[in-house]
């Protein structure tokens, strides 16, 4: 049976060899590949925190054909309680009424511009659809 060697990782010259006892001084590290890998990792980390796109449209189907702003196509990760919290902040800052129906937020009145400003602060991007 072969004699086993212990490798101490306390620093010094032992760090110049890999776990199998081979010398690492003759191996050159390609720094350009490491830099490319780091850039790709940064791109993927930015995608995790990318802006979430929400659609909005102006409907005129309220009581007496009054305008209603509808915010829809929310991501599935957002729960109804999260939507209610968002709606409460919007109602307080806009001074209007609103409700949550089937993963959609409905605000009384034409509030597309105000909703765009408010949601951009929260990290959402509002895309206006319709006329």
C-alpha positions, -999 to +999 in steps of 0.1 A: +000+000+000+013+035-009+023+058+019-002+087+024+011+122+027-007+149+047-010+183+032-012+212+056-032+242+046-019+266+071-002+288+045+034+291+033+048+269+006+021+242+010-004+264-009+018+261-040+007+225-044-028+212-051-046+186-031-028+157-048+007+171-041+014+184-076+033+216-079+012+245-092+040+268-100+043+255-136+006+261-143-004+295-156-038+309-149-056+324-179-068+357-164-088+366-195-111+336-191-115+344-154-125+380-163-150+367-189-165+344-163-168+373-138-185+395-164-210+367-172-217+362-135-224+400-131-248+399-161-268+370-145-269+387-111-283+418-128-310+398-145-323+386-111-330+422-101-343+433-135-373+456-138-407+438-138-430+449-166-466+456-158-493+465-183-519+492-178-549+503-198-577+528-194-612+514-194-645+533-196-668+507-182-674+520-147-706+534-133-718+561-158-689+552-182-664+568-159-627+560-166-610+531-147-572+525-148-564+487-149-530+474-140-526+437-151-502+410-160-485+409-126-459+381-121-471+350-105-447+354-076-467+384-063-495+373-041-529+390-036-518+404-002-488+420-019-512+435-045-534+448-017-504+465-001-494+481-034-530+492-040-533+508-005-501+529-011-514+540-045-549+549-032-534+570-004-509+588-026-534+594-055-565+602-034-587+578-053-605+545-048-596+511-061-598+474-058-580+441-066-598+417-088-583+385-103-546+395-100-555+430-114-555+464-097-583+487-107-580+524-098-609+549-102-601+576-127-573+581-153-543+574-131-518+560-157-493+587-153-494+587-115-492+549-114-462+550-138-443+573-114-453+554-083-444+519-097-411+531-112-400+539-076-410+504-065-389+488-093-417+481-119-420+494-154-455+503-165-463+496-202-494+514-215-516+494-238-547+504-256-555+539-270 
